[in-house]
Amino acid sequence: MRSAHTVEQVRAAERELMARLPEGTLMQRAAAGLSHAVLDLLGTAYGARVLLLVGSGDNGGDALYAGAMLARRGVGVEAVLLSPEKTHAGGLAALRSAGGRVVEVAGARRPDVVVDGIVGIGGRPGLRETAVAALRAFDGVPMVAVDTPSGVDVDGGRLDGPHVRADVTVTFGTHKVAHLVDPAAVACGVVHLVDIGLDPPPAAVAALQEDDVLALLPRPTPDAHKYTRGVVGVRAGSAAYPGAGVLCVSGASCGLAGMVRYQGGAADLVRAAHPEVVVNDGRVQAWVIGSGGGDDAEAALRESLDDGVPVVVDADGMAHVTGPLDVPALLTPHAGELARMLGVEREEVEADQLGFARRAAERYDAVVLLKGRHTLVARPGGDVRVTTVGPAWLATAGAGDVLSGLCGALVAAGLDPFDAGAVGSWLHGAAASLAGHGGPVTAPDVAAALPVLLRSLLSPR
């Protein structure tokens, strides 16, 4: 699992480790990792030019020591000191000793790479005008950020004011929240983690990896039958939106649950597309409600809640969620739907995705799956999982219907809503990547790729 820690957690882990190591060891480890990452980006040392934008504090020190290491490898290194009186003295001496030069912005040569050592992880969001002007002077040059791009909100994943937009971010010890959570994650570019020996505590924000998903996938026991494997009920689709019902059933029919039971306004289409699906009343272990539900969504939600089983509520169903549902619930809004549920503007949700996902989870006492480039799955209490797999092509009509059906199958098969949302969104993104091969995908493509993906994951290794 890729854990993302807060600044306070990282600082505490650093203090604990530094108490056991000679002074300066952590900074040297960080600088070595940073210098290797810059060399990888450059492709060659001799003749290459690197410019360091150096602020106060340890990030500036990391950049200066890395610059000294690069200079000793034959790279031409220059440094612009944005806070000369607060520059890390040891790092500056090391850079000069290795042949690096301190310059003004106007006197700097056009570099091949700029290293952002302006603000550390403890800095406030936004940048001062001197830093903004320095960045503007080297616009278009590949940027490597030290730990996190300067100016982003490290713990909240927000972007408040001017900030660095990095091509590569080299971080140390552990990921930070801003590396995983949008919109700040967009500013990080490719994130490269350098192991410096930290041992931080468990994190509230994390991203499942393939092994984590594999460990959570439900599997039938040798004596299983279709009912013990879980029956997922789907109340989705309507006369106005029958295709949504078919797509939701397609996600639910991925094979993870033992049976799919359908009730809704797209029965004929569902039978034609999925002859294995049972179209009648009966007991289920979970309900999926709302995808394309139209005017039927309110009654579908009410009837599903009367059964007392867990529910996955999507799309039109969420318009009728006014408070806690009194059963285990997974709500799957996009930013606009979550904004309506919380009485705010969509732009506010998009700017503070982590904050609003957590707020909704508390308000509705439910797991909230906020769909986006990096999907967030938040449960009451503050724990969040982030899904970072899946191509941009997945932003296509009907994909959310497939996702809700898939999550419903996982709940019916025995996962709690938090695990189901995290595993479901990971599988959804991975299936889109598999189906698209780097190109466009449609919602039916994603649904069709799910069994193929699952067979690949579950096959002996």
C-alpha positions in Angstrom: 0.0 0.0 0.0 1.3 3.5 -0.9 0.8 5.5 2.3 0.7 9.3 2.3 1.6 11.0 5.5 1.0 14.4 6.9 3.8 16.9 7.6 3.5 16.4 11.3 3.9 12.6 10.9 6.9 13.0 8.7 8.6 15.5 11.0 8.1 13.2 14.0 9.6 10.3 12.1 12.5 12.4 11.0 13.2 13.5 14.6 13.1 10.0 15.8 15.5 8.8 13.1 17.9 11.8 13.4 18.3 11.0 17.1 20.0 7.7 16.1 22.1 9.0 13.2 25.1 11.3 12.8 24.2 14.9 12.2 23.4 15.6 8.5 22.9 12.0 7.5 19.3 12.4 6.4 20.1 15.5 4.3 22.9 13.6 2.6 20.7 10.7 1.8 18.0 13.0 0.4 20.5 14.9 -1.7 22.0 11.7 -3.1 18.6 10.5 -4.2 17.7 13.9 -5.6 20.9 14.1 -7.6 20.4 10.6 -9.1 16.9 11.6 -10.2 18.1 14.8 -11.9 20.8 12.8 -13.7 18.2 10.3 -14.9 16.2 13.2 -16.3 19.2 14.8 -17.9 20.5 11.6 -19.5 24.1 12.8 -19.3 26.2 14.8 -16.9 29.0 16.4 -18.9 27.8 19.6 -20.7 24.4 19.6 -18.9 23.3 22.6 -17.0 21.2 22.7 -13.8 19.7 25.7 -12.0 18.8 25.5 -8.4 16.1 27.8 -7.0 17.0 27.8 -3.4 14.8 29.1 -0.5 15.4 28.9 3.2 15.2 25.7 5.2 16.0 22.1 4.6 14.6 21.8 1.1 17.1 24.5 0.0 19.8 22.5 1.7 18.8 19.3 -0.1 19.0 21.2 -3.4 22.4 22.7 -2.6 24.0 19.4 -1.5 22.5 17.7 -4.6 23.9 20.5 -6.7 27.3 19.9 -5.3 27.1 16.2 -6.1 26.0 17.0 -9.7 28.8 19.5 -10.1 31.3 16.8 -9.0 29.9 14.6 -11.8 30.6 17.3 -14.4 27.2 19.1 -14.5 27.3 22.9 -14.7 25.4 24.0 -11.6 24.1 27.5 -10.8 22.0 28.6 -7.8 19.6 31.5 -7.3 19.3 32.3 -3.6 15.8 33.6 -3.0 16.4 34.1 0.8 20.2 34.8 0.9 20.3 35.5 4.6 18.5 32.2 5.4 20.3 29.9 3.0 21.5 26.6 4.3 25.2 27.5 5.1 26.6 23.9 4.8 24.9 23.2 1.5 26.0 26.5 0.0 29.6 25.9 1.1 29.5 22.4 -0.4 28.1 23.8 -3.7 30.8 26.4 -4.0 33.5 23.9 -3.1 32.4 21.6 -5.9 32.5 24.4 -8.5 28.9 25.5 -8.4 28.1 29.2 -8.9 25.6 31.6 -7.2 23.9 33.9 -9.7 21.1 36.3 -10.0 18.1 35.4 -12.1 19.1 37.8 -14.9 22.6 36.4 -15.0 21.7 32.7 -15.1 22.3 30.6 -18.2 19.4 28.8 -19.7 19.5 25.4 -17.9 18.4 22.0 -19.0 16.7 21.3 -15.7 15.5 23.6 -12.9 15.4 22.2 -9.3 12.7 23.6 -7.1 14.1 24.0 -3.6 12.1 27.0 -2.8 9.7 26.0 0.0 9.7 22.9 2.2 6.8 20.7 3.2 6.1 22.9 6.2 5.5 26.0 4.0 2.1 27.6 3.6 0.3 27.3 0.2 1.2 30.0 -2.4 4.5 31.7 -3.2 6.0 35.1 -2.8 6.4 37.3 -5.8 10.2 36.9 -5.9 9.8 33.2 -6.3 7.0 33.6 -8.9 9.3 35.9 -10.9 12.2 33.4 -10.8 9.9 30.6 -12.0 8.6 32.8 -14.8 12.1 33.5 -16.1 12.7 29.7 -16.7 9.2 28.9 -18.0 9.3 25.8 -20.2 12.4 24.3 -18.6 11.8 20.8 -17.1 11.2 21.2 -13.4 12.3 18.8 -10.6 10.6 19.6 -7.2 12.3 18.7 -3.9 9.8 16.7 -1.7 6.7 18.6 -3.0 6.2 21.3 -5.5 6.6 24.6 -3.7 3.4 26.4 -3.0 1.0 23.5 -2.8 -1.0 22.5 0.2 0.9 19.5 1.4 -1.6 18.0 3.8 -4.8 19.0 2.0 -4.0 18.5 -1.6 -5.3 22.0 -2.5 -3.8 24.7 -4.7 -4.2 28.1 -3.2 -2.2 30.7 -5.1 0.9 30.5 -7.2 2.8 27.2 -7.1 5.4 25.1 -8.9 4.2 22.7 -11.6 6.8 20.0 -11.6 7.6 17.4 -14.3 9.2 15.2 -11.6 8.9 15.3 -7.8 11.5 13.6 -5.7 10.2 12.9 -2.2 11.9 11.4 0.8 10.9 8.6 3.2 7.2 8.4 2.4 4.6 10.0 0.1 2.8 13.0 1.3 -0.9 13.7 0.8 -0.3 16.2 -2.0 1.4 13.5 -4.1 -1.9 11.4 -4.2 -4.7 13.9 -3.9 -5.9 16.2 -6.6 -5.6 19.0 -7.6 -2.1 19.2 -6.0 -1.2 15.7 -7.4 -1.4 17.1 -10.9 1.3 19.7 -10.0 3.6 16.9 -8.8 4.2 15.2 -12.2 5.9 11.9 -11.8 6.7 11.2 -8.2 9.9 9.4 -7.3 10.3 8.1 -3.7 13.7 8.0 -2.1 14.1 5.6 0.9 16.0 7.5 3.6 15.1 5.1 6.5 12.0 6.7 7.9 9.5 4.6 9.8 6.3 6.7 10.0 3.1 5.6 11.7 0.0 4.4 9.9 -1.4 7.0 7.5 -5.0 8.1 7.1 -4.5 8.5 3.3 -3.3 5.6 1.2 -3.5 4.1 -2.3 -4.0 0.4 -2.9 -1.5 -1.4 -5.0 -2.0 -4.5 -7.0 -1.0 -6.9 -4.2 -3.4 -5.1 -1.8 -6.3 -5.5 -4.3 -5.4 -9.2 -4.8 -5.4 -9.8 -1.0 -8.9 -8.2 -0.7 -10.6 -9.9 -3.6 -13.4 -12.3 -2.5 -12.9 -15.9 -3.5 -15.3 -18.8 -3.3 -14.7 -21.5 -0.8 -14.6 -25.2 -2.2 -18.2 -25.8 -1.0 -19.6 -22.5 -2.3 -22.8 -22.1 -4.3 -24.3 -19.0 -5.9 -26.1 -17.9 -2.8 -23.2 -18.2 -0.4 -21.1 -16.2 -2.9 -23.5 -13.3 -2.6 -26.5 -12.0 -4.5 -26.3 -8.4 -5.7 -29.6 -6.7 -6.5 -29.7 -3.9 -9.1 -32.4 -1.2 -9.2 -31.1 0.9 -12.0 -32.2 2.1 -15.4 -35.6 3.4 -16.3 -37.8 4.0 -19.4 -35.9 7.2 -20.0 -32.4 5.8 -19.4 -32.5 2.0 -20.0 -28.8 1.8 -21.0 -27.7 2.8 -17.5 -29.4 -0.3 -16.1 -27.7 -2.5 -18.6 -24.3 -1.0 -17.8 -24.8 -1.2 -14.1 -25.8 -4.9 -14.5 -22.7 -5.4 -16.7 -20.5 -4.2 -13.8 -22.3 -6.3 -11.3 -22.0 -9.4 -13.6 -18.2 -9.4 -13.5 -18.2 -12.8 -11.7 -17.3 -11.6 -8.2 -20.8 -12.3 -6.8 -22.7 -15.5 -7.2 -25.8 -14.0 -8.8 -27.3 -10.7 -10.0 -30.9 -10.0 -9.5 -32.5 -7.1 -11.5 -35.5 -4.9 -10.9 -36.0 -1.8 -13.0 -37.3 -0.2 -16.2 -34.8 -1.9 -18.5 -35.7 -5.6 -17.9 -36.0 -6.5 -21.6 -32.6 -5.0 -22.5 -31.0 -6.6 -19.4 -32.4 -10.1 -20.3 -31.0 -9.7 -23.9 -27.6 -8.6 -22.8 -27.3 -10.9 -19.7 -29.4 -14.0 -19.9 -27.8 -15.2 -16.6 -29.3 -12.4 -14.6 -32.5 -13.1 -12.7 -35.2 -10.5 -13.3 -37.6 -10.9 -10.4 -38.0 -10.1 -6.7 -36.0 -11.9 -4.0 -33.4 -11.7 -1.3 -30.1 -10.0 -1.9 -27.0 -9.2 0.1 -26.6 -5.7 -1.3 -28.5 -3.3 -3.5 -27.2 -1.0 -6.2 -29.6 2.0 -6.8 -29.8 5.0 -8.9 -27.8 4.7 -12.1 -30.2 6.1 -14.8 -33.0 5.7 -12.3 -34.8 8.9 -13.2 -38.3 9.2 -11.6 -38.0 5.6 -10.3 -34.9 6.4 -8.1 -36.7 7.6 -5.0 -39.0 4.5 -4.7 -36.0 2.2 -5.5 -34.0 3.7 -2.7 -36.9 3.5 -0.2 -37.6 -0.1 -1.1 -33.9 -1.1 -0.9 -33.5 0.5 2.5 -36.5 -1.5 3.7 -34.5 -4.7 3.1 -31.9 -3.6 5.7 -29.0 -4.7 3.6 -26.0 -2.6 2.5 -26.6 -0.2 -0.4 -24.5 1.4 -3.2 -26.2 4.6 -4.2 -25.3 6.3 -7.5 -26.5 9.1 -9.8 -30.2 9.8 -9.5 -30.4 7.9 -6.2 -28.2 10.4 -4.4 -30.8 13.2 -5.0 -32.9 11.4 -2.4 -30.2 10.9 0.2 -30.8 13.6 2.8 -29.0 12.1 5.8 -27.6 8.8 7.2 -29.3 5.8 5.7 -29.2 3.5 8.7 -27.6 0.7 6.7 -24.0 0.3 5.5 -23.8 2.6 2.5 -21.4 3.5 -0.3 -22.3 6.8 -2.1 -20.6 7.3 -5.5 -20.9 11.0 -6.6 -18.9 13.0 -9.0 -17.9 16.5 -8.0 -21.2 18.1 -9.2 -23.4 15.7 -7.3 -21.3 16.0 -4.1 -21.6 19.8 -4.4 -25.4 19.5 -4.5 -25.4 17.2 -1.5 -23.3 19.6 0.5 -24.9 22.8 -0.7 -21.7 24.2 -2.2 -20.4 25.0 -5.7 -18.8 22.3 -7.9 -15.6 24.5 -8.1 -15.3 24.4 -4.3 -15.4 20.6 -4.3 -12.9 20.3 -7.2 -10.5 22.7 -5.3 -10.7 20.8 -2.0 -11.6 17.2 -2.9 -10.1 15.6 0.2 -11.8 18.0 2.5 -15.3 17.7 1.0 -15.1 13.9 0.6 -14.4 13.7 4.3 -17.1 16.2 5.2 -19.7 14.2 3.2 -18.6 10.9 4.8 -19.3 12.4 8.3 -22.5 14.2 7.3 -24.1 11.1 5.7 -22.4 8.5 8.0 -21.4 6.6 4.8 -18.5 5.7 2.7 -18.2 8.4 -0.1 -16.5 7.5 -3.4 -15.7 10.9 -5.0 -15.1 10.1 -8.7 -12.3 11.9 -10.5 -8.8 11.6 -12.0 -7.7 10.3 -8.6 -10.8 8.9 -7.1 -11.2 9.3 -3.3 -12.9 6.8 -1.1 -13.5 8.3 2.4 -15.2 6.8 5.4 -16.4 8.4 8.6 -13.4 9.0 10.9 -11.1 10.4 8.2 -9.5 7.4 6.6 -9.2 7.8 2.8 -8.0 5.6 0.0 -7.0 7.1 -3.3 -7.2 5.3 -6.7 -4.4 6.5 -9.0 -4.8 3.9 -11.8 -6.9 4.4 -14.9 -6.5 6.5 -18.0 -8.0 9.9 -18.8 -10.1 8.1 -21.4 -12.2 6.6 -18.5 -14.0 10.0 -18.3 -16.8 8.7 -20.6 -20.5 8.3 -20.4 -21.7 5.2 -18.6 -18.4 4.4 -16.9 -19.9 5.4 -13.5 -22.8 3.0 -14.0 -20.3 0.1 -14.5 -18.4 1.2 -11.4 -21.5 1.2 -9.2 -22.5 -2.3 -10.3 -19.0 -3.6 -9.7 -18.9 -2.1 -6.2 -22.3 -3.6 -5.4 -21.0 -7.1 -6.4 -18.0 -6.6 -4.1 -20.3 -5.7 -1.2 -22.6 -8.6 -1.9 -19.6 -10.9 -1.9 -18.6 -9.8 1.6 -16.4 -6.7 1.5 -17.4 -3.7 3.6 -18.3 -0.5 1.7 -14.8 1.1 2.3 -12.9 -1.9 0.9 -15.5 -2.4 -1.9 -15.1 1.3 -3.0 -11.3 1.2 -3.0 -11.0 -2.2 -4.7 -13.9 -1.5 -7.1 -12.4 1.8 -8.3 -8.9 0.2 -8.7 -10.4 -2.6 -10.8 -12.4 -0.1 -12.8 -9.4 1.9 -13.6 -7.2 -1.1 -14.4 -9.9 -2.6 -16.6 -10.1 0.7 -18.6 -6.3 0.6 -19.1 -6.5 -3.0 -20.2 -9.4 -2.3 -22.6 -8.0 0.8 -24.1 -4.3 -0.1 -24.7 -3.5 3.6 -24.3 -6.5 4.8 -26.5 -10.2 5.5 -26.1 -12.5 3.2 -24.2 -16.3 3.1 -23.8 -18.2 1.9 -20.7 -19.1 -1.5 -22.3 -15.4 -1.9 -23.1 -14.6 -1.5 -19.4 -17.3 -3.9 -18.3 -16.1 -6.5 -20.8 -12.5 -6.2 -19.6 -13.3 -6.8 -15.9 -13.5 -10.6 -16.1 -10.3 -10.7 -18.2 -8.6 -8.5 -15.6 -9.8 -10.6 -12.7 -8.7 -13.9 -14.3 -5.2 -12.3 -14.8 -5.0 -11.2 -11.2 -6.2 -14.4 -9.7 -4.2 -16.8 -11.9 -1.3 -18.6 -10.2 2.0 -16.7 -10.2 
